[in-house]
């Protein structure tokens, strides 16, 4: 059932990360808040979410070269 999400969480993957990866006991895992678990597994180090607004910001900051300009 890996990859199954409930409320946006992939519980099997999160449980593997906490119980197998971090060697937590199940009762320790279930006492964590989602924010605490994210901090422990390094999920807080991920950059901004790529949504349409972020994509538009990147297009503005790093425009593609058009023909007839440098790097032709």
Buried (B, 14 or more C-beta within 10 A) or exposed (E): EEEEEEEEEBEEBBBEBBBEEBEBEEEEBEEBEEEEBBEBBEEEEEEEEEEEEEEEEEEEEEEEEEEEEEEE
